[in-house]
Amino acid sequence: IPKHVQTFTISSPDVELLGQLLLKILDSHLSTQSLQLRSTTSEFHLDVRLATLLEVIQHQASSISTLAQSLRLSVAREDSNVWIARQQLFDHPASFLIKATMLPTDIPRIAANIRDLGGASVTQATGIMIATLPASASSQLTSLREQLEAIHGSLTILCSSENAIPVASTSPTDTLPLMRELKHRFDPNRILNPGRLFGGI
């Protein structure tokens, strides 16, 4: 566990600018421990967590500011609460909870699409997104899945509300029995998150 950790957040209503900054940070030599893109109702946020030596961390913080200023963005210091944003998305029982995968270059566009559908998302810089969508957006999930698959990504519905309209899956229909059997073999007593996934798995 590193002794010296600092979190910074760069906020903007323009997700494309944050996407550019995310790629710049990924291409840098910064000691980045965590990097995520969050959406809220008003704007988007890029969270950066540095973990390095005390004498280095201020220099790297200055480097982040320089990268941000090159895109006319400003950096604010944050506390560690931003790193629980992903887990908080699991606390919306009336919404669809989805996991999506994509290339880092596609994160801004998909994050913008999720927000346009009334949802919220947290995406790791590697391209793994957790998002919530309101039940009213169920008719758009098939289109969103097709969009992701067209860019070699994926969409998995982790949870949906009981009253939601069923969403068609591109997975073969005979995989559910296999998934149930695998779950039974690894968890015969059903103590590991029972019922968390579709089909009661």
Z-matrix of the N, CA and C atoms (Angstrom, degrees):
N
C 1 1.455
C 2 1.531 1 108.13
N 3 1.331 2 117.39 1 124.84
C 4 1.467 3 119.18 2 -178.36
C 5 1.521 4 111.77 3 -67.48
N 6 1.328 5 115.86 4 146.24
C 7 1.467 6 120.67 5 -179.25
C 8 1.519 7 111.80 6 -79.24
N 9 1.324 8 117.25 7 -29.16
C 10 1.461 9 120.78 8 -174.11
C 11 1.528 10 109.62 9 -123.91
N 12 1.339 11 115.39 10 112.54
C 13 1.464 12 122.68 11 -178.00
C 14 1.524 13 108.08 12 -131.34
N 15 1.316 14 116.17 13 139.20
C 16 1.456 15 120.44 14 177.22
C 17 1.524 16 108.80 15 -141.87
N 18 1.340 17 115.13 16 136.84
C 19 1.459 18 121.30 17 179.66
C 20 1.521 19 109.99 18 -108.63
N 21 1.333 20 115.93 19 138.02
C 22 1.462 21 123.13 20 177.46
C 23 1.525 22 108.41 21 -128.72
N 24 1.314 23 115.93 22 147.00
C 25 1.462 24 120.78 23 178.28
C 26 1.519 25 109.71 24 -128.53
N 27 1.318 26 115.15 25 134.02
C 28 1.461 27 121.91 26 175.13
C 29 1.524 28 106.59 27 -115.13
N 30 1.325 29 117.52 28 122.74
C 31 1.462 30 121.95 29 -175.24
C 32 1.523 31 110.56 30 -114.78
N 33 1.337 32 115.04 31 147.08
C 34 1.461 33 119.78 32 178.26
C 35 1.524 34 109.30 33 -166.21
N 36 1.335 35 117.81 34 147.18
C 37 1.461 36 119.57 35 171.91
C 38 1.526 37 112.11 36 -74.54
N 39 1.336 38 116.68 37 -13.98
C 40 1.469 39 122.49 38 -179.32
C 41 1.528 40 109.42 39 -97.08
N 42 1.316 41 116.43 40 100.38
C 43 1.461 42 120.35 41 -176.96
C 44 1.518 43 112.04 42 -68.32
N 45 1.331 44 117.44 43 -26.07
C 46 1.467 45 119.83 44 179.93
C 47 1.524 46 111.06 45 -65.18
N 48 1.330 47 117.28 46 -37.88
C 49 1.465 48 120.00 47 177.45
C 50 1.521 49 110.86 48 -63.99
N 51 1.330 50 116.19 49 -42.02
C 52 1.466 51 119.34 50 178.18
C 53 1.523 52 110.47 51 -66.11
N 54 1.320 53 117.51 52 -34.25
C 55 1.457 54 120.64 53 176.39
C 56 1.522 55 111.54 54 -63.56
N 57 1.322 56 115.96 55 -39.78
C 58 1.470 57 119.53 56 177.01
C 59 1.520 58 111.03 57 -64.60
N 60 1.337 59 115.68 58 -41.74
C 61 1.465 60 119.63 59 179.43
C 62 1.521 61 110.65 60 -65.70
N 63 1.326 62 116.93 61 -40.37
C 64 1.468 63 120.67 62 177.65
C 65 1.530 64 110.60 63 -56.32
N 66 1.324 65 116.98 64 -44.79
C 67 1.468 66 120.35 65 179.99
C 68 1.526 67 111.12 66 -66.84
N 69 1.323 68 117.15 67 -36.85
C 70 1.467 69 120.13 68 177.75
C 71 1.535 70 110.76 69 -63.47
N 72 1.329 71 115.97 70 -40.83
C 73 1.473 72 119.77 71 179.77
C 74 1.524 73 110.48 72 -67.79
N 75 1.341 74 116.42 73 -41.26
C 76 1.460 75 119.30 74 177.60
C 77 1.523 76 111.46 75 -61.22
N 78 1.319 77 116.79 76 -30.82
C 79 1.464 78 121.70 77 -177.32
C 80 1.526 79 112.30 78 -90.24
N 81 1.331 80 116.98 79 3.09
C 82 1.468 81 120.71 80 -177.20
C 83 1.528 82 110.86 81 -96.83
N 84 1.330 83 115.05 82 179.05
C 85 1.464 84 121.46 83 177.55
C 86 1.529 85 111.43 84 -102.04
N 87 1.326 86 117.17 85 20.41
C 88 1.455 87 120.94 86 179.64
C 89 1.523 88 110.80 87 -68.08
N 90 1.307 89 116.28 88 148.22
C 91 1.474 90 121.55 89 179.45
C 92 1.526 91 108.86 90 -84.57
N 93 1.315 92 115.59 91 67.34
C 94 1.456 93 121.60 92 -175.79
C 95 1.522 94 110.10 93 -82.05
N 96 1.328 95 115.55 94 120.47
C 97 1.457 96 120.27 95 177.12
C 98 1.523 97 111.12 96 -88.71
N 99 1.339 98 116.82 97 -37.46
C 100 1.460 99 121.75 98 -179.32
C 101 1.519 100 108.92 99 -144.53
N 102 1.345 101 114.91 100 147.98
C 103 1.458 102 120.68 101 -179.37
C 104 1.518 103 107.38 102 -152.34
N 105 1.350 104 116.52 103 120.71
C 106 1.456 105 119.70 104 -176.99
C 107 1.525 106 110.65 105 -143.83
N 108 1.335 107 115.05 106 152.49
C 109 1.456 108 121.84 107 175.54
C 110 1.520 109 108.03 108 -111.91
N 111 1.352 110 116.71 109 122.71
C 112 1.463 111 122.38 110 179.81
C 113 1.520 112 109.63 111 -112.99
N 114 1.333 113 114.88 112 151.26
C 115 1.457 114 119.41 113 172.75
C 116 1.518 115 109.78 114 -118.58
N 117 1.334 116 116.26 115 143.43
C 118 1.456 117 122.50 116 171.86
C 119 1.521 118 106.85 117 -127.33
N 120 1.315 119 116.73 118 179.84
C 121 1.462 120 119.13 119 -177.05
C 122 1.523 121 112.48 120 -66.65
N 123 1.330 122 117.47 121 -25.31
C 124 1.466 123 120.07 122 -175.05
C 125 1.523 124 114.07 123 -102.40
N 126 1.338 125 118.06 124 -32.87
C 127 1.456 126 119.82 125 -177.53
C 128 1.523 127 111.09 126 -161.74
N 129 1.319 128 114.44 127 -175.13
C 130 1.466 129 121.55 128 179.81
C 131 1.525 130 109.06 129 -112.28
N 132 1.337 131 115.46 130 155.95
C 133 1.462 132 120.93 131 -177.53
C 134 1.525 133 109.62 132 -136.19
N 135 1.318 134 115.83 133 133.78
C 136 1.459 135 122.14 134 173.49
C 137 1.523 136 107.54 135 -107.64
N 138 1.332 137 116.42 136 115.75
C 139 1.457 138 121.81 137 -179.21
C 140 1.521 139 109.76 138 -101.02
N 141 1.318 140 115.53 139 132.98
C 142 1.464 141 122.43 140 -179.37
C 143 1.520 142 108.36 141 -126.41
N 144 1.321 143 116.88 142 128.62
C 145 1.462 144 120.40 143 175.49
C 146 1.527 145 108.69 144 -117.43
N 147 1.320 146 115.16 145 120.26
C 148 1.463 147 121.62 146 176.99
C 149 1.518 148 109.41 147 -96.92
N 150 1.299 149 116.35 148 143.44
C 151 1.468 150 121.99 149 175.71
C 152 1.515 151 107.30 150 -139.20
N 153 1.321 152 116.02 151 108.89
C 154 1.467 153 119.71 152 -176.56
C 155 1.526 154 109.21 153 -162.62
N 156 1.296 155 116.97 154 -172.06
C 157 1.460 156 122.41 155 179.68
C 158 1.516 157 110.59 156 -68.06
N 159 1.309 158 116.26 157 149.63
C 160 1.456 159 121.35 158 -177.76
C 161 1.524 160 111.82 159 -56.61
N 162 1.329 161 116.77 160 -41.59
C 163 1.463 162 120.10 161 -177.59
C 164 1.528 163 112.78 162 -73.43
N 165 1.324 164 116.76 163 -10.22
C 166 1.466 165 121.25 164 -178.46
C 167 1.524 166 111.73 165 -103.11
N 168 1.326 167 116.73 166 -29.18
C 169 1.456 168 119.85 167 -168.74
C 170 1.529 169 112.50 168 -64.46
N 171 1.326 170 118.09 169 -35.91
C 172 1.462 171 119.71 170 178.91
C 173 1.529 172 111.14 171 -69.02
N 174 1.316 173 116.13 172 -37.14
C 175 1.463 174 119.55 173 176.96
C 176 1.527 175 110.60 174 -63.79
N 177 1.329 176 116.66 175 -41.00
C 178 1.466 177 119.82 176 -179.94
C 179 1.527 178 110.88 177 -70.73
N 180 1.326 179 116.87 178 -34.31
C 181 1.461 180 119.84 179 175.63
C 182 1.521 181 110.48 180 -61.34
N 183 1.328 182 116.20 181 -38.67
C 184 1.458 183 120.96 182 176.78
C 185 1.527 184 110.96 183 -64.76
N 186 1.330 185 115.95 184 -36.41
C 187 1.467 186 119.96 185 178.20
C 188 1.521 187 111.36 186 -65.56
N 189 1.335 188 117.26 187 -38.59
C 190 1.458 189 120.66 188 176.71
C 191 1.524 190 110.48 189 -62.77
N 192 1.330 191 116.40 190 -42.64
C 193 1.463 192 120.58 191 178.28
C 194 1.519 193 111.26 192 -61.09
N 195 1.332 194 116.59 193 -40.36
C 196 1.463 195 120.56 194 179.53
C 197 1.521 196 110.65 195 -64.20
N 198 1.344 197 116.87 196 -43.49
C 199 1.462 198 120.41 197 178.40
C 200 1.526 199 110.44 198 -62.89
N 201 1.326 200 116.46 199 -41.79
C 202 1.467 201 120.37 200 -179.20
C 203 1.527 202 110.96 201 -66.56
N 204 1.329 203 116.71 202 -43.17
C 205 1.460 204 120.45 203 -178.65
C 206 1.519 205 111.80 204 -64.71
N 207 1.336 206 117.47 205 -27.51
C 208 1.472 207 119.85 206 177.21
C 209 1.527 208 111.52 207 -64.44
N 210 1.349 209 115.88 208 -19.00
C 211 1.463 210 121.41 209 177.26
C 212 1.530 211 111.20 210 -111.54
N 213 1.340 212 115.81 211 14.83
C 214 1.465 213 122.74 212 -179.58
C 215 1.532 214 111.43 213 60.41
N 216 1.313 215 115.29 214 40.55
C 217 1.460 216 122.35 215 176.45
C 218 1.523 217 108.31 216 -117.00
N 219 1.325 218 116.60 217 154.67
C 220 1.460 219 120.73 218 179.44
C 221 1.522 220 110.04 219 -119.51
N 222 1.331 221 114.95 220 152.47
C 223 1.463 222 122.39 221 -175.43
C 224 1.523 223 109.64 222 -107.57
N 225 1.339 224 115.58 223 137.32
C 226 1.467 225 120.83 224 175.04
C 227 1.518 226 108.94 225 -123.64
N 228 1.337 227 116.40 226 142.70
C 229 1.461 228 120.17 227 175.54
C 230 1.518 229 108.85 228 -76.17
N 231 1.315 230 116.08 229 140.19
C 232 1.461 231 121.46 230 -178.81
C 233 1.519 232 109.77 231 -128.30
N 234 1.339 233 116.15 232 165.76
C 235 1.450 234 119.46 233 171.81
C 236 1.527 235 108.86 234 -92.63
N 237 1.310 236 115.99 235 -178.92
C 238 1.460 237 120.32 236 -173.37
C 239 1.526 238 113.58 237 -77.09
N 240 1.328 239 118.48 238 -2.01
C 241 1.467 240 120.37 239 -177.94
C 242 1.520 241 113.23 240 -62.55
N 243 1.326 242 117.54 241 -24.57
C 244 1.468 243 119.10 242 -179.02
C 245 1.522 244 111.67 243 -65.07
N 246 1.324 245 117.31 244 -20.57
C 247 1.461 246 119.96 245 -176.54
C 248 1.520 247 113.04 246 -83.48
N 249 1.323 248 117.90 247 -1.20
C 250 1.466 249 119.84 248 172.99
C 251 1.527 250 111.00 249 -100.90
N 252 1.330 251 116.74 250 2.55
C 253 1.469 252 120.43 251 -178.21
C 254 1.528 253 111.67 252 -60.50
N 255 1.313 254 116.68 253 -37.69
C 256 1.464 255 119.83 254 -179.88
C 257 1.516 256 110.79 255 -63.25
N 258 1.325 257 117.45 256 -46.10
C 259 1.455 258 120.81 257 -178.85
C 260 1.520 259 111.75 258 -66.38
N 261 1.319 260 116.95 259 -31.63
C 262 1.457 261 120.14 260 -179.98
C 263 1.523 262 112.37 261 -65.46
N 264 1.324 263 117.42 262 -22.76
C 265 1.463 264 119.86 263 178.28
C 266 1.523 265 111.98 264 -67.05
N 267 1.338 266 117.06 265 -19.33
C 268 1.464 267 120.02 266 179.21
C 269 1.527 268 111.92 267 -76.56
N 270 1.318 269 117.36 268 -6.22
C 271 1.459 270 121.64 269 -175.73
C 272 1.522 271 112.68 270 -99.42
N 273 1.330 272 117.68 271 36.16
C 274 1.461 273 122.18 272 179.81
C 275 1.528 274 109.08 273 -125.40
N 276 1.326 275 118.05 274 76.45
C 277 1.466 276 120.98 275 -174.23
C 278 1.515 277 114.61 276 -63.41
N 279 1.327 278 118.30 277 -20.77
C 280 1.459 279 120.26 278 -178.62
C 281 1.524 280 112.51 279 -88.76
N 282 1.333 281 117.74 280 3.19
C 283 1.462 282 122.03 281 -176.11
C 284 1.528 283 111.21 282 -117.92
N 285 1.316 284 114.72 283 164.15
C 286 1.456 285 120.06 284 168.36
C 287 1.525 286 108.28 285 -75.14
N 288 1.310 287 117.14 286 136.87
C 289 1.458 288 122.51 287 172.41
C 290 1.514 289 106.48 288 -112.55
N 291 1.314 290 116.97 289 122.17
C 292 1.454 291 120.41 290 -176.67
C 293 1.522 292 111.15 291 -125.83
N 294 1.312 293 114.31 292 155.43
C 295 1.460 294 122.25 293 170.78
C 296 1.513 295 106.71 294 -119.27
N 297 1.317 296 116.52 295 129.20
C 298 1.461 297 121.36 296 179.72
C 299 1.523 298 109.25 297 -127.86
N 300 1.308 299 115.81 298 148.20
C 301 1.462 300 120.69 299 176.58
C 302 1.516 301 109.16 300 -123.89
N 303 1.329 302 115.53 301 147.90
C 304 1.458 303 121.09 302 -177.18
C 305 1.523 304 108.70 303 -165.15
N 306 1.315 305 117.15 304 170.55
C 307 1.455 306 120.91 305 172.65
C 308 1.525 307 109.60 306 -75.26
N 309 1.329 308 117.71 307 152.59
C 310 1.471 309 119.49 308 178.21
C 311 1.529 310 113.34 309 -54.20
N 312 1.326 311 117.48 310 -32.64
C 313 1.461 312 120.53 311 -179.64
C 314 1.522 313 112.71 312 -68.00
N 315 1.330 314 117.22 313 -19.77
C 316 1.463 315 121.08 314 -178.16
C 317 1.527 316 113.02 315 -96.18
N 318 1.324 317 117.95 316 -4.18
C 319 1.467 318 121.04 317 -176.11
C 320 1.532 319 112.47 318 -58.13
N 321 1.352 320 119.69 319 -48.34
C 322 1.475 321 118.36 320 -176.94
C 323 1.525 322 113.42 321 -59.03
N 324 1.323 323 117.32 322 -43.22
C 325 1.465 324 120.19 323 -176.64
C 326 1.519 325 111.91 324 -66.01
N 327 1.341 326 116.65 325 -42.33
C 328 1.463 327 119.35 326 -179.22
C 329 1.524 328 110.60 327 -70.75
N 330 1.332 329 117.26 328 -38.39
C 331 1.462 330 120.56 329 177.74
C 332 1.528 331 110.59 330 -62.28
N 333 1.335 332 116.94 331 -39.48
C 334 1.464 333 120.91 332 177.77
C 335 1.524 334 110.56 333 -65.82
N 336 1.333 335 117.00 334 -39.25
C 337 1.466 336 120.57 335 178.97
C 338 1.524 337 111.33 336 -64.20
N 339 1.345 338 116.08 337 -40.93
C 340 1.469 339 120.09 338 179.11
C 341 1.519 340 109.98 339 -61.84
N 342 1.322 341 117.02 340 -43.51
C 343 1.465 342 119.42 341 -179.54
C 344 1.518 343 111.13 342 -67.72
N 345 1.329 344 117.58 343 -36.98
C 346 1.469 345 120.63 344 177.90
C 347 1.526 346 111.67 345 -62.51
N 348 1.333 347 116.62 346 -26.48
C 349 1.463 348 121.50 347 178.26
C 350 1.529 349 112.01 348 -86.84
N 351 1.327 350 116.15 349 4.27
C 352 1.461 351 120.38 350 178.60
C 353 1.508 352 114.30 351 89.34
N 354 1.324 353 116.89 352 14.48
C 355 1.454 354 120.91 353 -176.75
C 356 1.512 355 113.42 354 -104.07
N 357 1.324 356 114.44 355 -177.69
C 358 1.467 357 122.70 356 176.88
C 359 1.521 358 107.61 357 -134.99
N 360 1.320 359 116.69 358 151.40
C 361 1.463 360 119.77 359 -176.97
C 362 1.514 361 111.51 360 -146.70
N 363 1.323 362 114.24 361 156.09
C 364 1.458 363 122.87 362 170.04
C 365 1.521 364 105.84 363 -133.00
N 366 1.327 365 116.44 364 123.89
C 367 1.460 366 120.85 365 -175.14
C 368 1.511 367 110.61 366 -124.89
N 369 1.317 368 115.95 367 125.45
C 370 1.456 369 120.36 368 174.34
C 371 1.524 370 108.93 369 -72.41
N 372 1.322 371 116.05 370 153.13
C 373 1.462 372 120.56 371 -175.78
C 374 1.520 373 112.91 372 -62.41
N 375 1.332 374 117.10 373 -18.70
C 376 1.463 375 120.46 374 177.29
C 377 1.520 376 111.95 375 -76.06
N 378 1.339 377 117.49 376 -8.26
C 379 1.459 378 120.09 377 177.52
C 380 1.508 379 114.49 378 99.60
N 381 1.327 380 118.05 379 21.29
C 382 1.467 381 122.06 380 176.66
C 383 1.526 382 108.12 381 -105.60
N 384 1.316 383 115.25 382 117.02
C 385 1.462 384 122.09 383 -175.53
C 386 1.522 385 111.05 384 -112.01
N 387 1.326 386 115.81 385 137.44
C 388 1.460 387 122.60 386 166.32
C 389 1.522 388 105.59 387 -113.85
N 390 1.334 389 117.32 388 131.47
C 391 1.459 390 120.53 389 -175.98
C 392 1.517 391 110.80 390 -144.23
N 393 1.304 392 115.43 391 154.31
C 394 1.456 393 121.60 392 171.50
C 395 1.519 394 108.24 393 -114.43
N 396 1.326 395 114.98 394 144.77
C 397 1.459 396 121.43 395 176.51
C 398 1.522 397 108.19 396 -134.08
N 399 1.325 398 118.15 397 141.70
C 400 1.458 399 119.33 398 178.21
C 401 1.522 400 111.31 399 -65.79
N 402 1.323 401 116.09 400 154.01
C 403 1.462 402 120.35 401 -179.90
C 404 1.520 403 111.57 402 -57.19
N 405 1.340 404 117.04 403 -28.76
C 406 1.467 405 120.65 404 -179.84
C 407 1.521 406 112.97 405 -65.86
N 408 1.347 407 117.21 406 -15.64
C 409 1.471 408 120.94 407 -179.61
C 410 1.520 409 112.48 408 -92.30
N 411 1.334 410 117.72 409 8.76
C 412 1.468 411 120.21 410 -175.50
C 413 1.523 412 112.46 411 -59.28
N 414 1.328 413 117.12 412 -31.92
C 415 1.466 414 119.63 413 -179.10
C 416 1.523 415 112.01 414 -70.09
N 417 1.339 416 117.11 415 -15.00
C 418 1.463 417 121.00 416 -178.74
C 419 1.524 418 113.08 417 -95.95
N 420 1.323 419 117.38 418 -7.56
C 421 1.458 420 119.71 419 -174.66
C 422 1.525 421 112.78 420 -67.80
N 423 1.327 422 116.62 421 -38.04
C 424 1.462 423 118.96 422 178.58
C 425 1.520 424 110.44 423 -62.44
N 426 1.337 425 116.55 424 -43.00
C 427 1.467 426 120.71 425 178.55
C 428 1.525 427 110.95 426 -64.36
N 429 1.337 428 116.80 427 -39.28
C 430 1.462 429 120.65 428 178.64
C 431 1.518 430 110.92 429 -64.88
N 432 1.332 431 116.24 430 -40.70
C 433 1.468 432 120.00 431 177.81
C 434 1.531 433 110.24 432 -62.83
N 435 1.321 434 117.15 433 -44.05
C 436 1.469 435 120.43 434 179.12
C 437 1.521 436 111.31 435 -62.31
N 438 1.324 437 115.84 436 -38.41
C 439 1.470 438 119.79 437 178.00
C 440 1.525 439 110.81 438 -62.93
N 441 1.326 440 116.91 439 -43.67
C 442 1.458 441 120.79 440 179.63
C 443 1.521 442 111.67 441 -66.99
N 444 1.318 443 117.02 442 -41.91
C 445 1.462 444 119.58 443 -179.79
C 446 1.518 445 111.36 444 -65.90
N 447 1.342 446 117.09 445 -30.05
C 448 1.464 447 120.84 446 178.69
C 449 1.525 448 111.76 447 -66.82
N 450 1.331 449 117.24 448 -24.33
C 451 1.476 450 120.64 449 177.97
C 452 1.536 451 110.00 450 -106.59
N 453 1.335 452 115.76 451 23.72
C 454 1.471 453 123.54 452 176.76
C 455 1.527 454 112.29 453 65.69
N 456 1.324 455 116.28 454 30.04
C 457 1.450 456 121.44 455 174.23
C 458 1.518 457 110.09 456 -105.20
N 459 1.326 458 116.31 457 -164.96
C 460 1.461 459 120.46 458 -179.34
C 461 1.519 460 110.01 459 -152.56
N 462 1.313 461 115.88 460 161.36
C 463 1.460 462 121.91 461 175.53
C 464 1.514 463 108.32 462 -138.23
N 465 1.321 464 115.77 463 128.79
C 466 1.459 465 122.15 464 177.67
C 467 1.516 466 108.50 465 -125.35
N 468 1.322 467 116.53 466 129.62
C 469 1.455 468 120.58 467 176.11
C 470 1.523 469 107.39 468 -86.57
N 471 1.325 470 116.16 469 113.79
C 472 1.457 471 121.00 470 -178.16
C 473 1.518 472 112.05 471 -84.59
N 474 1.326 473 116.29 472 -32.89
C 475 1.459 474 119.79 473 -177.43
C 476 1.519 475 108.91 474 -160.46
N 477 1.327 476 116.67 475 147.43
C 478 1.458 477 120.84 476 175.73
C 479 1.513 478 108.94 477 -141.25
N 480 1.317 479 115.95 478 158.23
C 481 1.455 480 119.90 479 179.53
C 482 1.530 481 109.46 480 -71.77
N 483 1.326 482 115.88 481 155.83
C 484 1.460 483 120.36 482 -177.07
C 485 1.521 484 112.30 483 -64.14
N 486 1.315 485 116.94 484 -28.25
C 487 1.456 486 120.71 485 -176.67
C 488 1.524 487 113.07 486 -92.26
N 489 1.326 488 117.36 487 1.70
C 490 1.465 489 120.51 488 -176.46
C 491 1.524 490 110.86 489 -73.72
N 492 1.319 491 114.80 490 150.04
C 493 1.459 492 120.70 491 175.75
C 494 1.525 493 108.47 492 -71.00
N 495 1.351 494 118.96 493 132.83
C 496 1.463 495 120.65 494 179.42
C 497 1.533 496 111.60 495 -57.04
N 498 1.315 497 115.74 496 143.13
C 499 1.461 498 121.81 497 -178.26
C 500 1.516 499 109.04 498 -111.52
N 501 1.302 500 115.16 499 131.14
C 502 1.464 501 119.79 500 -179.52
C 503 1.516 502 110.38 501 -65.64
N 504 1.318 503 116.16 502 144.19
C 505 1.460 504 121.97 503 179.23
C 506 1.508 505 109.40 504 -111.64
N 507 1.333 506 116.13 505 146.53
C 508 1.453 507 119.54 506 175.75
C 509 1.521 508 111.39 507 -86.00
N 510 1.346 509 116.85 508 -3.65
C 511 1.460 510 120.62 509 178.41
C 512 1.527 511 109.96 510 -75.89
N 513 1.324 512 119.40 511 149.41
C 514 1.458 513 120.92 512 176.28
C 515 1.523 514 111.12 513 -56.66
N 516 1.324 515 116.86 514 142.25
C 517 1.464 516 120.75 515 -174.31
C 518 1.516 517 112.56 516 -69.97
N 519 1.335 518 118.83 517 -15.73
C 520 1.460 519 119.95 518 -177.08
C 521 1.524 520 112.85 519 -92.07
N 522 1.336 521 118.35 520 9.97
C 523 1.466 522 119.95 521 -178.37
C 524 1.521 523 112.49 522 -82.27
N 525 1.332 524 118.59 523 -21.91
C 526 1.458 525 120.50 524 -176.68
C 527 1.531 526 112.50 525 -61.17
N 528 1.342 527 120.28 526 -45.70
C 529 1.470 528 118.82 527 176.46
C 530 1.523 529 112.86 528 -59.10
N 531 1.337 530 116.74 529 -38.92
C 532 1.458 531 120.48 530 178.69
C 533 1.526 532 110.82 531 -64.76
N 534 1.328 533 116.65 532 -42.64
C 535 1.459 534 120.59 533 179.28
C 536 1.529 535 111.02 534 -63.50
N 537 1.331 536 116.05 535 -39.74
C 538 1.467 537 119.66 536 178.43
C 539 1.528 538 111.28 537 -65.01
N 540 1.319 539 116.44 538 -38.93
C 541 1.453 540 119.84 539 -179.90
C 542 1.526 541 111.05 540 -68.12
N 543 1.330 542 117.34 541 -40.73
C 544 1.462 543 120.88 542 176.85
C 545 1.522 544 110.56 543 -61.75
N 546 1.327 545 115.86 544 -43.19
C 547 1.460 546 120.04 545 178.13
C 548 1.535 547 110.05 546 -61.18
N 549 1.322 548 116.84 547 -41.83
C 550 1.461 549 120.60 548 -179.37
C 551 1.524 550 111.42 549 -65.06
N 552 1.331 551 116.37 550 -39.63
C 553 1.478 552 119.38 551 -178.66
C 554 1.528 553 111.79 552 -66.36
N 555 1.335 554 116.47 553 -40.31
C 556 1.458 555 120.31 554 -178.15
C 557 1.526 556 112.69 555 -85.06
N 558 1.329 557 116.38 556 -23.11
C 559 1.462 558 120.31 557 -175.76
C 560 1.528 559 109.78 558 -141.89
N 561 1.328 560 116.92 559 65.94
C 562 1.476 561 119.54 560 -175.40
C 563 1.522 562 114.20 561 -62.85
N 564 1.318 563 117.66 562 -25.68
C 565 1.466 564 120.62 563 -179.48
C 566 1.528 565 113.18 564 -93.19
N 567 1.333 566 116.72 565 2.72
C 568 1.475 567 122.88 566 177.11
C 569 1.532 568 111.63 567 52.18
N 570 1.332 569 115.87 568 56.40
C 571 1.461 570 120.29 569 178.84
C 572 1.532 571 111.87 570 -109.42
N 573 1.333 572 117.78 571 -9.33
C 574 1.464 573 121.59 572 -178.07
C 575 1.528 574 109.66 573 -101.28
N 576 1.331 575 116.77 574 96.56
C 577 1.466 576 122.62 575 177.74
C 578 1.521 577 113.40 576 48.77
N 579 1.301 578 119.47 577 54.02
C 580 1.473 579 119.98 578 -179.50
C 581 1.521 580 112.34 579 -62.15
N 582 1.325 581 115.76 580 134.80
C 583 1.462 582 121.00 581 176.73
C 584 1.517 583 115.07 582 76.17
N 585 1.314 584 117.58 583 8.03
C 586 1.466 585 118.88 584 -176.13
C 587 1.523 586 111.93 585 -73.76
N 588 1.338 587 117.24 586 -33.74
C 589 1.455 588 121.14 587 179.96
C 590 1.526 589 110.51 588 -97.50
N 591 1.329 590 115.03 589 169.79
C 592 1.464 591 119.53 590 -178.18
C 593 1.535 592 110.36 591 -63.42
N 594 1.315 593 115.65 592 159.83
C 595 1.455 594 120.34 593 -179.29
C 596 1.505 595 113.98 594 73.21
N 597 1.350 596 116.73 595 11.14
C 598 1.456 597 119.83 596 -179.49
C 599 1.506 598 115.29 597 75.20
N 600 1.320 599 116.89 598 12.05
C 601 1.475 600 120.69 599 -177.58
C 602 1.527 601 109.49 600 -69.67
